[in-house]
C-alpha cells in the first residue's frame, strides 16, 4: 500500500470545501469554473455532484453566498468563510511544522 498516495486521496476527497474556499478567496466564481480550477491548481477532479453538494453545504453553513448572474450561479466567500479558511490554513501550517524532524 502506498501511504502517501492514500493520504493525498483522503485530503483531496474529504476536504474539497477547503480548496473551494481557497479559490473563492480571490474572486467569485461559478460551479463548473470551480471544478476546472480545482483540477488546474490542485491537480484533481471532483465529481459534479460532489462539488455542488459541497457548495450547497458551504452556502447552508453561511461560508459562501450564491447569486444568480446571466443564468449562472456565482459563489463568493463570506467573512465567516474567510475566518474558517484562515483557521484551516493555520491548522495545516501547524501540522506541517510539527511534522518536521527534530535536529539530532
C-alpha positions as CSV (number, residue, x, y, z in Angstrom):
1,X,0.0,0.0,0.0
2,X,1.2,3.5,-0.8
3,X,0.6,5.5,2.3
4,X,1.4,8.9,0.7
5,X,-1.0,8.2,-2.1
6,X,-3.7,7.3,0.4
7,X,-3.1,10.5,2.3
8,X,-3.3,12.5,-0.9
9,X,-6.6,10.9,-1.9
10,X,-8.1,11.4,1.5
11,X,-7.0,15.1,1.7
12,X,-8.5,15.8,-1.8
13,X,-11.8,14.0,-1.4
14,X,-12.6,14.7,2.2
15,X,-11.6,18.4,2.1
16,X,-12.9,19.8,-1.1
17,X,-14.5,22.6,0.9
18,X,-11.0,23.9,1.7
19,X,-9.9,24.0,-1.9
20,X,-13.2,25.7,-2.9
21,X,-12.8,28.4,-0.2
22,X,-9.2,29.0,-1.3
23,X,-10.3,29.7,-4.9
24,X,-13.2,31.9,-3.8
25,X,-10.9,33.9,-1.5
26,X,-9.7,35.8,-4.6
27,X,-12.9,36.3,-6.5
28,X,-16.4,35.0,-7.0
29,X,-16.8,32.0,-9.4
30,X,-19.5,29.6,-10.7
31,X,-19.7,25.9,-10.1
32,X,-18.1,24.4,-13.3
33,X,-15.3,27.1,-13.1
34,X,-14.5,26.0,-9.6
35,X,-14.3,22.3,-10.6
36,X,-11.9,23.2,-13.5
37,X,-9.8,25.4,-11.3
38,X,-9.5,22.7,-8.6
39,X,-8.1,20.5,-11.3
40,X,-5.7,23.1,-12.7
41,X,-4.4,24.4,-9.3
42,X,-4.6,21.4,-7.1
43,X,-4.4,18.5,-9.6
44,X,-7.6,16.5,-9.1
45,X,-11.1,16.5,-10.5
46,X,-14.1,16.4,-8.1
47,X,-17.3,14.8,-9.2
48,X,-20.1,17.1,-10.5
49,X,-22.5,16.0,-7.7
50,X,-19.7,16.2,-5.1
51,X,-18.7,19.8,-6.0
52,X,-22.3,21.1,-6.0
53,X,-23.1,19.2,-2.8
54,X,-20.1,20.9,-1.1
55,X,-21.1,24.3,-2.4
56,X,-24.6,23.7,-1.1
57,X,-23.2,22.7,2.3
58,X,-20.9,25.8,2.3
59,X,-23.9,28.0,1.5
60,X,-26.0,26.4,4.1
61,X,-23.3,27.0,6.7
62,X,-23.0,30.6,5.5
63,X,-19.4,30.2,4.4
64,X,-20.3,31.2,0.9
65,X,-23.1,33.2,-0.6
66,X,-24.7,32.4,-4.0
67,X,-26.1,34.9,-6.6
68,X,-27.6,34.3,-10.0
69,X,-26.0,36.2,-12.8
70,X,-26.5,35.6,-16.5
71,X,-28.1,32.2,-15.9
72,X,-25.2,31.1,-13.8
73,X,-25.0,30.7,-10.0
74,X,-21.9,32.6,-8.8
75,X,-20.5,31.9,-5.3
76,X,-18.4,34.3,-3.2
77,X,-16.8,33.7,0.2
78,X,-18.3,35.4,3.2
79,X,-16.5,36.9,6.2
80,X,-17.4,33.7,8.1
81,X,-15.9,31.7,5.3
82,X,-12.7,33.7,5.4
83,X,-12.4,33.1,9.1
84,X,-12.9,29.4,8.6
85,X,-10.4,29.3,5.8
86,X,-7.8,31.1,7.9
87,X,-8.4,28.7,10.8
88,X,-7.9,25.7,8.4
89,X,-4.7,27.3,7.0
90,X,-3.3,27.9,10.5
91,X,-4.1,24.3,11.5
92,X,-2.4,22.9,8.3
93,X,0.7,25.1,8.9
94,X,1.0,23.9,12.5
95,X,0.5,20.3,11.4
96,X,3.3,20.6,8.8
97,X,5.6,22.5,11.2
98,X,5.1,19.7,13.8
99,X,6.0,17.0,11.3
100,X,9.4,18.5,10.7
101,X,12.1,16.2,12.2
102,X,13.8,17.5,15.3
103,X,17.6,18.1,14.9
104,X,19.8,15.3,16.3
